[in-house]
Structures are given as structure tokens and as C-alpha cells.
Amino acid sequence: MNPYLDADLVSLGDHVRRFADDRIAPGFLERDKTRVLDRALMREMGEMGFIAPELPEEFGGQGLGCLATGVIHEEVARADLSLSYINLLASLNGQILAQHGRPEVVMPWLTRLTKGEALLAIALTEPRGGSDAANLRLRVERVGDAYVLNGEKTSISAADQADAAVVFGRTGSVDSAAHGVTALLVRMDLPGITRNRFDCHGQRAIGRGSLFFENVRVPASHRLGDENKGFVQVMQGFDFSRALIGLQVLAVARVSLDETWAYVAERQAFGKPLSAFQGISHPLADFDTQVEAARLLCLQALWLKDKGAPHSAEAAMCKWWAPKLAYDVVHQCLLSHGHGGYDRGPLEQRLRDVLGFQIGDGTAQIMKTVIARARAGRGAVPA
């Protein structure tokens, strides 16, 4: 029994797993090679109600809790981590749009988002600032009934594939830091926008790249939240995505462990199955224990969010621990498969895919600072 998942959530997970095994997993390796996100499959996921189900029904969602979203998310990631970015981006951006956008502007996008008909990116990172996320240089100037954008965003997931993006830019002075940042919903087909794609190590179906803005005019009605307060308002939603990321990478670790346990129980050496040797079975047992514990922490963070309780520290724990743990788990599983694991295949791809989460969406060092501030007080852990 899992204390956070009732019978309905368990049944939901089984339902999603059947879909993921049948429709998502078979294209896992091919999508990595072609670097093409399957839009038809994304629409199928939308039709099944698997995209941003936590959104209220009036915003195109199902009004399910964040735990339900996590259950869906981990089953999609179990089949293909890169494809599960669809769920991650939809939940993060959907929450931002629903809470901070004008209904007449965001409603069409939310409907398309939950139906799997649109992909939204979140454009925060810039060349000069990764972990220093508030140190933005992209300039946003108010000109009449529009904002004019000039600058660059980099290492943006789905940069060359997104239909729109939540873009953070500076409306206040540089010295105002986080309190001079404004968020806008920007269509990616506007004049003045160019974009490229990186040749990344992993997560190749969703991809990463840069966005370039040259005198791009965005209607003022597309502002998300208050002017100069976009960073402070919108960043609150990252606690949700950090817990989802934890489940995302742990799902990859779990399926790798399951496959490896089966392999070492069947593979013979010196007249015994590999699992009979403690040098093989004990490292797997250690990691199995840690994956179970980390998953409970992620579910706890989502449970706290559903209850409306503070969960920033728990979400930060999920974000720093789970990606490192998942990488170590998949690495050990690959080694346990010997030369077969080293060949191009599921384990090799999973190792590349999970590695990126130790960099993007908040490094371990930043997450530990978040935890320290929650425990000791922000004044005791200054920036």
C-alpha cells in the first residue's frame, strides 16, 4: 500500500501504463534518432486526458489533483522521458496561464494545450544567467498597447517546436533584479523571432535551443501577472514542476531496475545466476531502496500541494536528489548488463536523458539553498 495513492489513483496509473506501453514505448529509440516530436501521439495523449489534468474544467482540464498529474507523468516518463516533457511543460505553463493570464487571451491556448494541439515552452534562461535566473537582460519595453522585446533566451526546451512561450524579460532596471521582471505569453510565429536547436546529449525528441527576439511586438493584454512582478509571481509554480521532475526521472530509474533484476536473475555465470553474487545484487538493492524513498518524497510534495500546504523545501529535495539518483541507478543497471548495456539501446538512452535534469530547471546547489532557507530562514541564508 502507498499512503498517498488510493485505489482510484492506482487504477489511473494502470490505465496510463497500458497506453504508454502500447503507444509510447515502441517509438522510444526511434524518436531519439530522428529528434522529431510525434504531434499525432501528443494529440492522442490529449484525447485521453493525460495532459495537464490538474487544471479546472473551465480551463480545459479535468479538475484532478496534482497527485493524479504525477501518476500520469511518471507512467509516460517510464516509456519515454523525452516525450514526458509534453506533460511537464503543459502543467507548468498551464498553471501560469490559468493563474496569471487574462481569460480571453489564455483560454484558447489552454484548450489547445490540454487537447494536445499546442506545445508551450518556458523561456527564462539567458546566456548570462542560468542559476542566476533573475539576472535577465532580455529587454521588454512598453510602447503604447504593446510590449517590444529585444534579446535572447537559451537552453529552452522545445525551442524550435513550441507554438508559444512564456517569456520572462526585464521591464525594470537591472538593479531591481527579480522585482523588475515581467512575464508575457508570446506566439512563436510573430515577426522578429528566430530560433535554433542544439545538438544535445539527451532528451533529443523534445530538444533544446535558443530564441532570438528583435523588436518583437506583443500585445499588452498578453502580460502574465503584474508588470515588474512576473518573476516573483510565476516562479511559485516551479515547486509543482520540481516534484513532477522527481517522479519523471525516478520512473526511468524504476523501469531500469525492473529490467535489470530480471536480467541478473536469468543470466548465468560460474554456474549461478548473477543475482546470487552480492557484488551484483547488493548495489541494486541499495538503489531500489533509495528509489522507493525518493518516490515517496515526490508524492508527499504533490500531496502537500493538493492540501494547499507549504512544500517548497520538499519540492527542492525532489529536484536535487532524484535526478542524481536516477543517473546513478541507470549507470549501475547499464554496468550490470555488461557489454550489452554499453551498446546503443534503452539503458544508454536513459542515461543520456536523465543527466540533463542535473543541470536544467535548477541545479542541486540552488535546490539545497532553497532547502536551507526554508529550514534556517531566508535571512540566515542570504543570496
MARPA-56200 format. One record per residue (C-alpha): residue number from 1; z, x, y; residue in one letter. Coordinates in steps of 0.5 Angstrom, whole numbers. Example, Ala and Ser with C-alpha at 12.3 -4.5 7.8 and 13.67 -1.06 7.14 Angstrom:
<pts>
nr:1 | Z:16 | X:25 | Y:-9 | rest:A
nr:2 | Z:14 | X:27 | Y:-2 | rest:S
</pts>
This chain:
<pts>
nr:1 | Z:0 | X:0 | Y:0 | rest:M
nr:2 | Z:-2 | X:2 | Y:7 | rest:N
nr:3 | Z:3 | X:0 | Y:12 | rest:P
nr:4 | Z:-2 | X:-1 | Y:18 | rest:Y
nr:5 | Z:-7 | X:-4 | Y:13 | rest:L
nr:6 | Z:-7 | X:-12 | Y:11 | rest:D
nr:7 | Z:-11 | X:-15 | Y:6 | rest:A
nr:8 | Z:-16 | X:-17 | Y:11 | rest:D
nr:9 | Z:-17 | X:-10 | Y:13 | rest:L
nr:10 | Z:-17 | X:-7 | Y:6 | rest:V
nr:11 | Z:-23 | X:-12 | Y:5 | rest:S
nr:12 | Z:-26 | X:-11 | Y:11 | rest:L
nr:13 | Z:-26 | X:-3 | Y:9 | rest:G
nr:14 | Z:-29 | X:-5 | Y:2 | rest:D
nr:15 | Z:-35 | X:-9 | Y:6 | rest:H
nr:16 | Z:-37 | X:-4 | Y:10 | rest:V
nr:17 | Z:-37 | X:2 | Y:5 | rest:R
nr:18 | Z:-41 | X:-2 | Y:1 | rest:R
nr:19 | Z:-46 | X:-3 | Y:7 | rest:F
nr:20 | Z:-45 | X:5 | Y:8 | rest:A
nr:21 | Z:-46 | X:7 | Y:1 | rest:D
nr:22 | Z:-53 | X:3 | Y:0 | rest:D
nr:23 | Z:-56 | X:3 | Y:7 | rest:R
nr:24 | Z:-53 | X:9 | Y:11 | rest:I
nr:25 | Z:-51 | X:15 | Y:6 | rest:A
nr:26 | Z:-58 | X:15 | Y:3 | rest:P
nr:27 | Z:-61 | X:18 | Y:9 | rest:G
nr:28 | Z:-56 | X:23 | Y:11 | rest:F
nr:29 | Z:-59 | X:29 | Y:10 | rest:L
nr:30 | Z:-66 | X:27 | Y:12 | rest:E
nr:31 | Z:-63 | X:25 | Y:19 | rest:R
nr:32 | Z:-60 | X:32 | Y:20 | rest:D
nr:33 | Z:-67 | X:35 | Y:18 | rest:K
nr:34 | Z:-71 | X:30 | Y:23 | rest:T
nr:35 | Z:-66 | X:29 | Y:28 | rest:R
nr:36 | Z:-68 | X:22 | Y:29 | rest:V
nr:37 | Z:-63 | X:17 | Y:30 | rest:L
nr:38 | Z:-65 | X:11 | Y:26 | rest:D
nr:39 | Z:-65 | X:5 | Y:31 | rest:R
nr:40 | Z:-67 | X:0 | Y:26 | rest:A
nr:41 | Z:-61 | X:2 | Y:22 | rest:L
nr:42 | Z:-57 | X:1 | Y:28 | rest:M
nr:43 | Z:-59 | X:-6 | Y:29 | rest:R
nr:44 | Z:-57 | X:-7 | Y:22 | rest:E
nr:45 | Z:-50 | X:-5 | Y:24 | rest:M
nr:46 | Z:-50 | X:-9 | Y:30 | rest:G
nr:47 | Z:-52 | X:-15 | Y:26 | rest:E
nr:48 | Z:-47 | X:-14 | Y:21 | rest:M
nr:49 | Z:-42 | X:-14 | Y:27 | rest:G
nr:50 | Z:-40 | X:-7 | Y:26 | rest:F
nr:51 | Z:-41 | X:-4 | Y:33 | rest:I
nr:52 | Z:-35 | X:-5 | Y:38 | rest:A
nr:53 | Z:-32 | X:-11 | Y:34 | rest:P
nr:54 | Z:-26 | X:-10 | Y:38 | rest:E
nr:55 | Z:-29 | X:-13 | Y:45 | rest:L
nr:56 | Z:-27 | X:-20 | Y:46 | rest:P
nr:57 | Z:-32 | X:-25 | Y:44 | rest:E
nr:58 | Z:-35 | X:-26 | Y:51 | rest:E
nr:59 | Z:-37 | X:-19 | Y:52 | rest:F
nr:60 | Z:-41 | X:-20 | Y:45 | rest:G
nr:61 | Z:-35 | X:-17 | Y:41 | rest:G
nr:62 | Z:-31 | X:-21 | Y:35 | rest:Q
nr:63 | Z:-24 | X:-20 | Y:38 | rest:G
nr:64 | Z:-22 | X:-16 | Y:33 | rest:L
nr:65 | Z:-16 | X:-11 | Y:34 | rest:G
nr:66 | Z:-17 | X:-3 | Y:34 | rest:C
nr:67 | Z:-15 | X:-2 | Y:27 | rest:L
nr:68 | Z:-21 | X:-6 | Y:25 | rest:A
nr:69 | Z:-25 | X:-2 | Y:29 | rest:T
nr:70 | Z:-22 | X:4 | Y:26 | rest:G
nr:71 | Z:-23 | X:2 | Y:19 | rest:V
nr:72 | Z:-30 | X:0 | Y:20 | rest:I
nr:73 | Z:-31 | X:7 | Y:24 | rest:H
nr:74 | Z:-28 | X:11 | Y:18 | rest:E
nr:75 | Z:-33 | X:8 | Y:13 | rest:E
nr:76 | Z:-39 | X:9 | Y:17 | rest:V
nr:77 | Z:-37 | X:16 | Y:18 | rest:A
nr:78 | Z:-36 | X:17 | Y:11 | rest:R
nr:79 | Z:-43 | X:16 | Y:10 | rest:A
nr:80 | Z:-46 | X:20 | Y:16 | rest:D
nr:81 | Z:-41 | X:23 | Y:21 | rest:L
nr:82 | Z:-47 | X:24 | Y:26 | rest:S
nr:83 | Z:-49 | X:16 | Y:25 | rest:L
nr:84 | Z:-42 | X:14 | Y:26 | rest:S
nr:85 | Z:-43 | X:17 | Y:34 | rest:Y
nr:86 | Z:-46 | X:10 | Y:35 | rest:I
nr:87 | Z:-39 | X:7 | Y:33 | rest:N
nr:88 | Z:-35 | X:12 | Y:37 | rest:L
nr:89 | Z:-40 | X:11 | Y:44 | rest:L
nr:90 | Z:-40 | X:4 | Y:43 | rest:A
nr:91 | Z:-33 | X:3 | Y:43 | rest:S
nr:92 | Z:-31 | X:8 | Y:49 | rest:L
nr:93 | Z:-37 | X:5 | Y:53 | rest:N
nr:94 | Z:-36 | X:-2 | Y:51 | rest:G
nr:95 | Z:-28 | X:-1 | Y:53 | rest:Q
nr:96 | Z:-30 | X:2 | Y:60 | rest:I
nr:97 | Z:-35 | X:-3 | Y:62 | rest:L
nr:98 | Z:-31 | X:-9 | Y:60 | rest:A
nr:99 | Z:-25 | X:-7 | Y:64 | rest:Q
nr:100 | Z:-28 | X:-4 | Y:70 | rest:H
nr:101 | Z:-35 | X:-7 | Y:71 | rest:G
nr:102 | Z:-38 | X:-13 | Y:75 | rest:R
nr:103 | Z:-39 | X:-18 | Y:69 | rest:P
nr:104 | Z:-46 | X:-20 | Y:72 | rest:E
nr:105 | Z:-48 | X:-12 | Y:71 | rest:V
nr:106 | Z:-45 | X:-10 | Y:65 | rest:V
nr:107 | Z:-45 | X:-17 | Y:61 | rest:M
nr:108 | Z:-53 | X:-16 | Y:59 | rest:P
nr:109 | Z:-51 | X:-9 | Y:57 | rest:W
nr:110 | Z:-45 | X:-11 | Y:53 | rest:L
nr:111 | Z:-49 | X:-16 | Y:49 | rest:T
nr:112 | Z:-54 | X:-11 | Y:47 | rest:R
nr:113 | Z:-49 | X:-6 | Y:45 | rest:L
nr:114 | Z:-46 | X:-10 | Y:40 | rest:T
nr:115 | Z:-52 | X:-12 | Y:37 | rest:K
nr:116 | Z:-54 | X:-5 | Y:36 | rest:G
nr:117 | Z:-60 | X:-6 | Y:41 | rest:E
nr:118 | Z:-58 | X:-1 | Y:46 | rest:A
nr:119 | Z:-54 | X:6 | Y:46 | rest:L
nr:120 | Z:-50 | X:9 | Y:52 | rest:L
nr:121 | Z:-48 | X:16 | Y:53 | rest:A
nr:122 | Z:-42 | X:18 | Y:57 | rest:I
nr:123 | Z:-44 | X:23 | Y:62 | rest:A
nr:124 | Z:-37 | X:27 | Y:64 | rest:L
nr:125 | Z:-38 | X:35 | Y:62 | rest:T
nr:126 | Z:-42 | X:39 | Y:67 | rest:E
nr:127 | Z:-44 | X:47 | Y:66 | rest:P
nr:128 | Z:-38 | X:49 | Y:71 | rest:R
nr:129 | Z:-33 | X:45 | Y:68 | rest:G
nr:130 | Z:-31 | X:43 | Y:60 | rest:G
nr:131 | Z:-24 | X:42 | Y:59 | rest:S
nr:132 | Z:-23 | X:42 | Y:67 | rest:D
nr:133 | Z:-26 | X:35 | Y:66 | rest:A
nr:134 | Z:-24 | X:33 | Y:74 | rest:A
nr:135 | Z:-28 | X:39 | Y:77 | rest:N
nr:136 | Z:-34 | X:36 | Y:78 | rest:L
nr:137 | Z:-40 | X:38 | Y:82 | rest:R
nr:138 | Z:-45 | X:32 | Y:81 | rest:L
nr:139 | Z:-45 | X:29 | Y:88 | rest:R
nr:140 | Z:-45 | X:22 | Y:89 | rest:V
nr:141 | Z:-46 | X:19 | Y:96 | rest:E
nr:142 | Z:-46 | X:12 | Y:99 | rest:R
nr:143 | Z:-53 | X:10 | Y:102 | rest:V
nr:144 | Z:-53 | X:3 | Y:104 | rest:G
nr:145 | Z:-53 | X:-1 | Y:98 | rest:D
nr:146 | Z:-54 | X:4 | Y:93 | rest:A
nr:147 | Z:-51 | X:11 | Y:91 | rest:Y
nr:148 | Z:-55 | X:17 | Y:91 | rest:V
nr:149 | Z:-54 | X:22 | Y:85 | rest:L
nr:150 | Z:-55 | X:30 | Y:85 | rest:N
nr:151 | Z:-53 | X:34 | Y:80 | rest:G
nr:152 | Z:-53 | X:36 | Y:72 | rest:E
nr:153 | Z:-49 | X:34 | Y:66 | rest:K
nr:154 | Z:-49 | X:38 | Y:60 | rest:T
nr:155 | Z:-47 | X:38 | Y:53 | rest:S
nr:156 | Z:-48 | X:30 | Y:53 | rest:I
nr:157 | Z:-48 | X:26 | Y:46 | rest:S
nr:158 | Z:-55 | X:22 | Y:45 | rest:A
nr:159 | Z:-57 | X:25 | Y:52 | rest:A
nr:160 | Z:-64 | X:25 | Y:50 | rest:D
nr:161 | Z:-64 | X:18 | Y:46 | rest:Q
nr:162 | Z:-59 | X:14 | Y:51 | rest:A
nr:163 | Z:-61 | X:8 | Y:54 | rest:D
nr:164 | Z:-56 | X:8 | Y:60 | rest:A
nr:165 | Z:-50 | X:12 | Y:61 | rest:A
nr:166 | Z:-43 | X:12 | Y:64 | rest:V
nr:167 | Z:-44 | X:18 | Y:69 | rest:V
nr:168 | Z:-38 | X:21 | Y:73 | rest:F
nr:169 | Z:-39 | X:24 | Y:80 | rest:G
nr:170 | Z:-36 | X:26 | Y:86 | rest:R
nr:171 | Z:-35 | X:22 | Y:92 | rest:T
nr:172 | Z:-29 | X:25 | Y:95 | rest:G
nr:173 | Z:-28 | X:32 | Y:97 | rest:S
nr:174 | Z:-28 | X:38 | Y:92 | rest:V
nr:175 | Z:-20 | X:39 | Y:93 | rest:D
nr:176 | Z:-19 | X:32 | Y:91 | rest:S
nr:177 | Z:-20 | X:33 | Y:84 | rest:A
nr:178 | Z:-19 | X:27 | Y:80 | rest:A
nr:179 | Z:-18 | X:23 | Y:85 | rest:H
nr:180 | Z:-25 | X:24 | Y:88 | rest:G
nr:181 | Z:-29 | X:22 | Y:82 | rest:V
nr:182 | Z:-33 | X:15 | Y:82 | rest:T
nr:183 | Z:-36 | X:12 | Y:75 | rest:A
nr:184 | Z:-43 | X:9 | Y:75 | rest:L
nr:185 | Z:-47 | X:5 | Y:70 | rest:L
nr:186 | Z:-54 | X:9 | Y:70 | rest:V
nr:187 | Z:-60 | X:7 | Y:67 | rest:R
nr:188 | Z:-63 | X:13 | Y:64 | rest:M
nr:189 | Z:-70 | X:10 | Y:66 | rest:D
nr:190 | Z:-69 | X:11 | Y:73 | rest:L
nr:191 | Z:-74 | X:15 | Y:77 | rest:P
nr:192 | Z:-71 | X:22 | Y:78 | rest:G
nr:193 | Z:-67 | X:23 | Y:72 | rest:I
nr:194 | Z:-70 | X:28 | Y:67 | rest:T
nr:195 | Z:-66 | X:30 | Y:60 | rest:R
nr:196 | Z:-67 | X:35 | Y:55 | rest:N
nr:197 | Z:-64 | X:36 | Y:48 | rest:R
nr:198 | Z:-60 | X:42 | Y:45 | rest:F
nr:199 | Z:-61 | X:45 | Y:38 | rest:D
nr:200 | Z:-54 | X:44 | Y:36 | rest:C
nr:201 | Z:-51 | X:47 | Y:30 | rest:H
nr:202 | Z:-49 | X:40 | Y:27 | rest:G
nr:203 | Z:-49 | X:32 | Y:29 | rest:Q
nr:204 | Z:-56 | X:33 | Y:29 | rest:R
nr:205 | Z:-58 | X:26 | Y:29 | rest:A
nr:206 | Z:-55 | X:24 | Y:35 | rest:I
nr:207 | Z:-56 | X:30 | Y:38 | rest:G
nr:208 | Z:-53 | X:33 | Y:45 | rest:R
nr:209 | Z:-57 | X:35 | Y:51 | rest:G
nr:210 | Z:-57 | X:36 | Y:59 | rest:S
nr:211 | Z:-58 | X:30 | Y:64 | rest:L
nr:212 | Z:-61 | X:32 | Y:71 | rest:F
nr:213 | Z:-61 | X:28 | Y:77 | rest:F
nr:214 | Z:-65 | X:29 | Y:83 | rest:E
nr:215 | Z:-64 | X:24 | Y:89 | rest:N
nr:216 | Z:-63 | X:18 | Y:83 | rest:V
nr:217 | Z:-61 | X:11 | Y:87 | rest:R
nr:218 | Z:-56 | X:7 | Y:83 | rest:V
nr:219 | Z:-54 | X:0 | Y:86 | rest:P
nr:220 | Z:-47 | X:0 | Y:89 | rest:A
nr:221 | Z:-46 | X:-6 | Y:84 | rest:S
nr:222 | Z:-46 | X:-1 | Y:78 | rest:H
nr:223 | Z:-40 | X:2 | Y:80 | rest:R
nr:224 | Z:-35 | X:2 | Y:75 | rest:L
nr:225 | Z:-28 | X:1 | Y:78 | rest:G
nr:226 | Z:-26 | X:3 | Y:85 | rest:D
nr:227 | Z:-29 | X:9 | Y:89 | rest:E
nr:228 | Z:-26 | X:15 | Y:88 | rest:N
nr:229 | Z:-21 | X:13 | Y:82 | rest:K
nr:230 | Z:-26 | X:13 | Y:77 | rest:G
nr:231 | Z:-23 | X:19 | Y:73 | rest:F
nr:232 | Z:-16 | X:16 | Y:73 | rest:V
nr:233 | Z:-18 | X:9 | Y:71 | rest:Q
nr:234 | Z:-23 | X:10 | Y:66 | rest:V
nr:235 | Z:-20 | X:16 | Y:63 | rest:M
nr:236 | Z:-15 | X:12 | Y:60 | rest:Q
nr:237 | Z:-20 | X:9 | Y:55 | rest:G
nr:238 | Z:-20 | X:16 | Y:52 | rest:F
nr:239 | Z:-14 | X:15 | Y:48 | rest:D
nr:240 | Z:-17 | X:10 | Y:44 | rest:F
nr:241 | Z:-23 | X:14 | Y:42 | rest:S
nr:242 | Z:-19 | X:20 | Y:40 | rest:R
nr:243 | Z:-16 | X:16 | Y:35 | rest:A
nr:244 | Z:-22 | X:14 | Y:33 | rest:L
nr:245 | Z:-25 | X:21 | Y:32 | rest:I
nr:246 | Z:-19 | X:23 | Y:28 | rest:G
nr:247 | Z:-21 | X:18 | Y:23 | rest:L
nr:248 | Z:-28 | X:20 | Y:24 | rest:Q
nr:249 | Z:-27 | X:27 | Y:21 | rest:V
nr:250 | Z:-22 | X:25 | Y:16 | rest:L
nr:251 | Z:-27 | X:20 | Y:13 | rest:A
nr:252 | Z:-31 | X:26 | Y:12 | rest:V
nr:253 | Z:-25 | X:30 | Y:9 | rest:A
nr:254 | Z:-23 | X:25 | Y:4 | rest:R
nr:255 | Z:-30 | X:24 | Y:1 | rest:V
nr:256 | Z:-31 | X:31 | Y:0 | rest:S
nr:257 | Z:-24 | X:32 | Y:-3 | rest:L
nr:258 | Z:-26 | X:26 | Y:-8 | rest:D
nr:259 | Z:-33 | X:29 | Y:-10 | rest:E
nr:260 | Z:-29 | X:36 | Y:-11 | rest:T
nr:261 | Z:-23 | X:33 | Y:-15 | rest:W
nr:262 | Z:-29 | X:30 | Y:-20 | rest:A
nr:263 | Z:-33 | X:37 | Y:-20 | rest:Y
nr:264 | Z:-27 | X:41 | Y:-22 | rest:V
nr:265 | Z:-24 | X:36 | Y:-27 | rest:A
nr:266 | Z:-31 | X:37 | Y:-30 | rest:E
nr:267 | Z:-33 | X:44 | Y:-29 | rest:R
nr:268 | Z:-31 | X:48 | Y:-35 | rest:Q
nr:269 | Z:-29 | X:56 | Y:-34 | rest:A
nr:270 | Z:-26 | X:60 | Y:-39 | rest:F
nr:271 | Z:-25 | X:54 | Y:-44 | rest:G
nr:272 | Z:-22 | X:50 | Y:-39 | rest:K
nr:273 | Z:-23 | X:45 | Y:-33 | rest:P
nr:274 | Z:-23 | X:49 | Y:-26 | rest:L
nr:275 | Z:-17 | X:44 | Y:-24 | rest:S
nr:276 | Z:-13 | X:47 | Y:-30 | rest:A
nr:277 | Z:-13 | X:53 | Y:-25 | rest:F
nr:278 | Z:-7 | X:53 | Y:-20 | rest:Q
nr:279 | Z:-12 | X:57 | Y:-15 | rest:G
nr:280 | Z:-17 | X:51 | Y:-15 | rest:I
nr:281 | Z:-12 | X:45 | Y:-16 | rest:S
nr:282 | Z:-6 | X:47 | Y:-11 | rest:H
nr:283 | Z:-11 | X:48 | Y:-5 | rest:P
nr:284 | Z:-14 | X:42 | Y:-6 | rest:L
nr:285 | Z:-7 | X:38 | Y:-7 | rest:A
nr:286 | Z:-5 | X:41 | Y:0 | rest:D
nr:287 | Z:-11 | X:39 | Y:3 | rest:F
nr:288 | Z:-10 | X:32 | Y:0 | rest:D
nr:289 | Z:-3 | X:31 | Y:3 | rest:T
nr:290 | Z:-5 | X:33 | Y:10 | rest:Q
nr:291 | Z:-11 | X:28 | Y:10 | rest:V
nr:292 | Z:-7 | X:23 | Y:8 | rest:E
nr:293 | Z:-1 | X:24 | Y:13 | rest:A
nr:294 | Z:-6 | X:25 | Y:19 | rest:A
nr:295 | Z:-10 | X:19 | Y:17 | rest:R
nr:296 | Z:-3 | X:15 | Y:18 | rest:L
nr:297 | Z:-2 | X:18 | Y:24 | rest:L
nr:298 | Z:-9 | X:16 | Y:27 | rest:C
nr:299 | Z:-8 | X:9 | Y:24 | rest:L
nr:300 | Z:-1 | X:9 | Y:28 | rest:Q
nr:301 | Z:-4 | X:11 | Y:34 | rest:A
nr:302 | Z:-9 | X:5 | Y:34 | rest:L
nr:303 | Z:-3 | X:0 | Y:31 | rest:W
nr:304 | Z:0 | X:2 | Y:38 | rest:L
nr:305 | Z:-6 | X:1 | Y:42 | rest:K
nr:306 | Z:-6 | X:-6 | Y:39 | rest:D
nr:307 | Z:1 | X:-7 | Y:41 | rest:K
nr:308 | Z:0 | X:-5 | Y:48 | rest:G
nr:309 | Z:5 | X:1 | Y:47 | rest:A
nr:310 | Z:4 | X:8 | Y:50 | rest:P
nr:311 | Z:0 | X:12 | Y:45 | rest:H
nr:312 | Z:-3 | X:18 | Y:49 | rest:S
nr:313 | Z:1 | X:23 | Y:45 | rest:A
nr:314 | Z:0 | X:20 | Y:38 | rest:E
nr:315 | Z:-8 | X:20 | Y:40 | rest:A
nr:316 | Z:-8 | X:27 | Y:42 | rest:A
nr:317 | Z:-4 | X:29 | Y:36 | rest:M
nr:318 | Z:-10 | X:26 | Y:32 | rest:C
nr:319 | Z:-15 | X:29 | Y:36 | rest:K
nr:320 | Z:-13 | X:36 | Y:36 | rest:W
nr:321 | Z:-10 | X:36 | Y:28 | rest:W
nr:322 | Z:-16 | X:32 | Y:25 | rest:A
nr:323 | Z:-22 | X:36 | Y:27 | rest:P
nr:324 | Z:-19 | X:43 | Y:25 | rest:K
nr:325 | Z:-16 | X:40 | Y:18 | rest:L
nr:326 | Z:-23 | X:36 | Y:17 | rest:A
nr:327 | Z:-26 | X:43 | Y:18 | rest:Y
nr:328 | Z:-21 | X:47 | Y:13 | rest:D
nr:329 | Z:-22 | X:41 | Y:8 | rest:V
nr:330 | Z:-29 | X:41 | Y:8 | rest:V
nr:331 | Z:-29 | X:49 | Y:8 | rest:H
nr:332 | Z:-25 | X:49 | Y:2 | rest:Q
nr:333 | Z:-29 | X:44 | Y:-2 | rest:C
nr:334 | Z:-35 | X:48 | Y:-1 | rest:L
nr:335 | Z:-32 | X:54 | Y:-4 | rest:L
nr:336 | Z:-29 | X:50 | Y:-10 | rest:S
nr:337 | Z:-36 | X:48 | Y:-11 | rest:H
nr:338 | Z:-38 | X:56 | Y:-11 | rest:G
nr:339 | Z:-46 | X:58 | Y:-10 | rest:H
nr:340 | Z:-48 | X:50 | Y:-11 | rest:G
nr:341 | Z:-43 | X:48 | Y:-5 | rest:G
nr:342 | Z:-46 | X:54 | Y:-1 | rest:Y
nr:343 | Z:-53 | X:51 | Y:-2 | rest:D
nr:344 | Z:-56 | X:46 | Y:3 | rest:R
nr:345 | Z:-53 | X:40 | Y:2 | rest:G
nr:346 | Z:-48 | X:35 | Y:4 | rest:P
nr:347 | Z:-42 | X:40 | Y:4 | rest:L
nr:348 | Z:-46 | X:44 | Y:8 | rest:E
nr:349 | Z:-48 | X:39 | Y:13 | rest:Q
nr:350 | Z:-41 | X:36 | Y:13 | rest:R
nr:351 | Z:-38 | X:43 | Y:15 | rest:L
nr:352 | Z:-43 | X:43 | Y:21 | rest:R
nr:353 | Z:-42 | X:36 | Y:23 | rest:D
nr:354 | Z:-34 | X:36 | Y:24 | rest:V
nr:355 | Z:-34 | X:43 | Y:27 | rest:L
nr:356 | Z:-36 | X:40 | Y:34 | rest:G
nr:357 | Z:-30 | X:36 | Y:35 | rest:F
nr:358 | Z:-26 | X:42 | Y:35 | rest:Q
nr:359 | Z:-30 | X:43 | Y:42 | rest:I
nr:360 | Z:-32 | X:36 | Y:45 | rest:G
nr:361 | Z:-28 | X:31 | Y:47 | rest:D
nr:362 | Z:-22 | X:35 | Y:49 | rest:G
nr:363 | Z:-20 | X:42 | Y:46 | rest:T
nr:364 | Z:-14 | X:43 | Y:41 | rest:A
nr:365 | Z:-11 | X:47 | Y:47 | rest:Q
nr:366 | Z:-12 | X:41 | Y:52 | rest:I
nr:367 | Z:-9 | X:36 | Y:47 | rest:M
nr:368 | Z:-3 | X:40 | Y:46 | rest:K
nr:369 | Z:-2 | X:40 | Y:53 | rest:T
nr:370 | Z:-2 | X:32 | Y:53 | rest:V
nr:371 | Z:3 | X:32 | Y:48 | rest:I
nr:372 | Z:7 | X:37 | Y:52 | rest:A
nr:373 | Z:7 | X:33 | Y:58 | rest:R
nr:374 | Z:9 | X:26 | Y:54 | rest:A
nr:375 | Z:15 | X:30 | Y:51 | rest:R
nr:376 | Z:18 | X:34 | Y:57 | rest:A
nr:377 | Z:15 | X:30 | Y:63 | rest:G
nr:378 | Z:9 | X:32 | Y:67 | rest:R
nr:379 | Z:13 | X:36 | Y:72 | rest:G
nr:380 | Z:15 | X:40 | Y:67 | rest:A
nr:381 | Z:8 | X:42 | Y:64 | rest:V
nr:382 | Z:4 | X:43 | Y:71 | rest:P
nr:383 | Z:-3 | X:44 | Y:71 | rest:A
</pts>
